[in-house]
């Protein structure tokens, strides 16, 4: 099954109402929890983990309420708000926006620009003065974690609207206050934050078709499935398995949040937030190992 080819059967697995099923994991859940905690202890990092199986309703939480810097995982709520405002008729996803590199701090309105060398999407800086569609900006924001595209979209939809939509979805602790590289806000501690539990709810809202209309949720999943950064959760599942994920990375921090689609069943959602990792590579490897443990429990070999 290839990520870009959606069958009616796949759609039914994802968006059909969840029918309660008795948990059959039993003692296996305790074993999984012990294995996950042991892996975390060996790493020396601080980890928050949230897992939910949308087939059975089974969950696993570890330090799920610890608030952390959201890094680029905050781009998923922005994606939800972009699709919502498009549904509401405020703009069309194929409307075009001129690419610019000047934004305003939420502290005092002073202008600031992004540094091409610090962006994982340097190519977009060559497009300044030209235009891209809102859909193209949304794809760049997610698939290559473009900071410039993110700031343009946040300016379009506004952080207050993102927060209002999160509130409507029952997500009350995650904070999307600003765009990327607002240094004055960073110095004041005005940062985008989340915990693993709320980020799981964000991904679950998309997976269950509650983050917007069903076509919009499918569209969001298709974008997330095009993610270029695959060394975390996707690396812990069999090659070629559809995974819709968004990573986040800053110094000492490595995150990943994903909807994983095992064959022949409804998906599961996994969020792993790490702090105190020695490098991005070490953080990614840890997330991949935890992902492998979870997948092995959901789909026994």
C-alpha positions in Angstrom: 0.0 0.0 0.0 1.6 3.3 -1.1 1.0 6.5 0.9 -0.2 8.5 -2.1 -2.9 6.0 -3.2 -5.9 6.2 -1.0 -8.5 3.4 -1.4 -12.1 3.6 -0.2 -11.2 0.8 2.3 -8.4 2.9 3.7 -10.7 5.8 4.2 -13.2 3.6 6.0 -10.6 2.3 8.3 -9.6 5.9 9.3 -12.8 7.8 9.4 -15.4 5.3 10.4 -16.6 5.8 14.0 -14.6 4.0 16.6 -16.5 1.0 18.0 -15.4 0.2 21.6 -13.5 -3.0 21.8 -12.3 -4.8 24.9 -8.6 -4.4 25.5 -6.8 -7.7 24.8 -3.3 -6.5 25.7 -3.6 -7.4 29.4 -0.2 -8.1 30.9 1.4 -7.2 27.5 0.8 -3.5 28.3 2.7 -3.7 31.5 5.6 -5.5 29.6 5.5 -2.8 27.0 5.6 0.0 29.6 8.6 -1.6 31.3 10.4 -2.0 28.0 9.7 1.6 27.0 10.9 2.9 30.4 14.0 0.8 30.2 14.9 2.1 26.8 14.4 5.7 28.0 16.5 5.0 31.1 19.4 3.7 28.9 19.3 6.8 26.7 19.8 9.2 29.6 17.3 11.6 28.0 14.1 12.9 29.4 11.2 11.6 27.4 7.4 12.2 27.2 5.4 9.6 25.3 1.7 9.3 24.4 0.2 6.4 22.4 -3.3 5.6 21.4 -4.5 2.7 19.3 -7.5 3.8 17.3 -8.5 0.2 16.8 -9.0 -0.8 20.5 -8.8 2.6 22.3 -5.8 1.3 24.3 -3.4 3.9 25.5 0.1 4.3 27.0 1.3 7.5 28.6 4.7 8.4 30.2 5.2 11.9 31.5 2.5 13.0 29.1 1.6 16.2 30.9 5.2 17.6 31.0 5.2 20.9 29.1 8.0 21.3 26.6 9.1 23.6 23.8 6.9 22.5 20.9 9.6 23.2 18.2 8.2 22.5 14.8 5.4 20.2 16.0 3.4 23.5 16.4 3.2 23.5 12.6 0.5 20.8 12.7 -2.1 23.0 14.5 -1.2 25.7 11.9 -2.0 23.2 9.2 -5.4 22.5 10.8 -6.2 26.2 10.9 -5.2 26.7 7.3 -7.6 24.0 6.2 -10.3 25.3 8.5 -10.2 28.8 7.2 -10.2 27.5 3.7 -13.3 25.6 4.5 -14.8 28.7 6.0 -14.3 30.6 2.7 -11.7 33.1 3.9 -9.4 32.0 1.1 -8.8 29.1 -1.3 -5.9 26.7 -0.9 -5.0 27.5 -4.5 -4.9 31.3 -3.8 -1.4 32.7 -4.2 0.6 34.6 -1.6 3.7 36.7 -2.4 6.8 35.3 -0.6 8.4 37.8 1.8 10.9 37.7 4.6 9.8 40.4 7.0 7.7 39.7 10.0 6.8 41.4 13.3 7.6 40.4 16.9 4.6 39.7 19.1 6.5 41.7 21.8 6.5 45.1 20.3 5.7 44.8 16.6 9.3 45.4 15.6 10.4 43.8 12.3 12.6 40.7 12.0 13.7 38.4 9.2 14.6 34.7 9.0 18.1 33.4 8.3 18.2 31.2 5.2 21.1 29.2 6.7 18.9 28.2 9.8 16.0 27.0 7.7 15.6 23.5 6.5 14.0 24.9 3.3 16.7 27.2 1.9 15.3 27.0 -1.6 12.2 29.1 -0.7 14.4 32.1 -0.1 15.1 32.2 -3.9 11.4 32.7 -4.4 11.1 35.9 -2.4 9.1 38.4 -4.5 7.3 35.7 -6.4 4.2 33.8 -5.2 3.2 30.3 -4.1 -0.2 28.9 -3.5 -1.4 28.5 0.1 -1.4 24.7 -0.5 2.2 24.8 -1.6 3.2 26.8 1.5 1.4 24.3 3.7 3.2 21.4 2.1 6.6 23.1 2.5 5.7 24.0 6.2 5.1 20.3 6.9 7.2 18.2 4.5 10.5 20.1 4.8 9.5 22.1 7.9 10.0 25.4 6.1 10.2 28.2 8.7 9.6 30.9 6.1 6.4 29.2 4.8 5.3 28.8 8.4 5.6 32.4 9.3 3.8 33.5 6.2 0.9 31.1 7.0 0.8 32.1 10.7 0.5 35.7 9.6 -2.3 34.7 7.3 -4.4 32.7 9.9 -3.2 34.4 13.1 -2.1 32.6 16.3 -5.3 33.5 18.2 -7.4 31.6 15.6 -5.1 28.6 15.9 -5.6 28.6 19.6 -9.4 29.0 19.3 -9.5 26.0 17.0 -7.4 23.9 19.5 -9.8 24.9 22.2 -12.8 23.8 20.1 -11.0 20.4 19.7 -10.7 20.1 23.5 -6.9 20.8 23.4 -6.3 23.3 26.1 -2.6 23.2 27.1 -0.8 23.4 23.8 0.3 27.0 23.0 0.8 28.4 19.5 1.8 32.0 20.3 4.0 33.1 17.5 6.0 32.3 14.4 9.6 31.1 14.2 12.7 33.0 15.2 11.0 35.8 17.0 14.0 36.4 19.2 12.4 39.1 21.4 9.6 36.7 22.3 12.0 33.9 22.9 14.0 36.1 25.4 10.8 36.8 27.3 9.9 33.0 27.4 7.0 33.5 25.0 7.4 30.2 23.3 5.2 27.7 21.5 4.6 24.8 24.0 3.0 21.4 24.1 2.8 18.2 26.1 2.6 14.8 24.6 -1.0 14.3 25.6 -2.2 17.4 23.7 -0.1 16.7 20.7 -1.5 13.2 20.5 -5.0 14.8 20.6 -4.0 17.1 17.6 -2.9 14.1 15.6 -5.9 12.0 16.6 -8.2 14.8 15.6 -6.8 14.6 12.1 -6.8 10.8 12.0 -10.4 10.5 13.2 -11.7 13.2 10.9 -12.5 15.7 13.7 -10.0 18.4 12.7 -12.2 19.5 9.8 -14.3 18.0 7.1 -13.4 14.5 6.0 -11.8 15.8 2.7 -9.8 18.3 4.7 -8.5 15.7 7.1 -7.6 13.4 4.2 -5.8 16.3 2.6 -3.8 17.0 5.8 -2.9 13.3 6.1 -1.7 13.3 2.5 0.6 16.2 3.3 1.9 14.7 6.5 2.6 11.4 4.6 5.0 13.4 2.3 7.2 14.2 5.3 10.9 14.2 4.3 12.2 13.7 7.9 11.7 10.0 8.5 14.5 9.1 11.0 12.2 9.0 14.0 8.9 7.2 14.3 8.8 6.0 10.6 12.2 4.4 11.0 10.8 2.1 13.7 8.1 0.5 11.5 8.5 -1.7 8.4 9.7 0.1 5.3 7.0 1.3 3.1 4.3 1.5 5.8 2.2 4.7 5.5 3.2 7.1 8.3 1.9 10.7 8.5 4.3 12.5 10.8 5.8 15.9 11.9 9.1 16.3 13.6 10.5 19.1 15.7 14.1 19.8 16.5 16.0 22.5 18.4 19.2 22.3 20.4 18.9 19.4 22.9 15.3 18.6 21.8 14.0 16.1 19.3 10.3 15.4 18.8 8.1 13.3 16.5 4.3 12.9 16.3 2.8 10.4 13.9 -0.3 8.6 12.7 0.8 5.1 11.8 -1.2 2.9 9.4 -0.6 -0.9 10.0 -2.2 -3.0 7.3 -5.8 -4.3 7.7 -6.7 -2.3 10.8 -7.3 1.3 12.0 -4.2 3.4 12.7 -2.6 4.3 15.9 -1.1 7.6 17.1 2.3 8.0 18.7 4.0 11.1 20.1 7.5 11.1 21.5 9.0 14.3 22.9 12.7 14.2 24.0 14.8 16.7 26.0 18.5 16.5 26.8 19.6 14.5 23.8 23.2 14.8 22.9 22.4 15.3 19.2 19.6 15.2 16.7 20.8 11.9 15.5 20.8 10.4 19.0 17.3 11.7 19.6 16.1 10.3 16.3 17.6 6.9 17.1 15.9 6.9 20.5 12.5 7.8 19.0 12.9 5.1 16.3 13.7 2.4 19.0 10.6 3.4 21.0 8.5 3.4 17.8 9.8 -0.1 17.1 8.7 -1.3 20.6 5.2 0.1 20.1 4.8 -1.3 16.6 5.9 -4.7 17.8 3.1 -4.6 20.4 0.4 -3.4 18.0 1.4 -5.8 15.2 3.0 -8.9 16.8 5.4 -10.8 14.6 
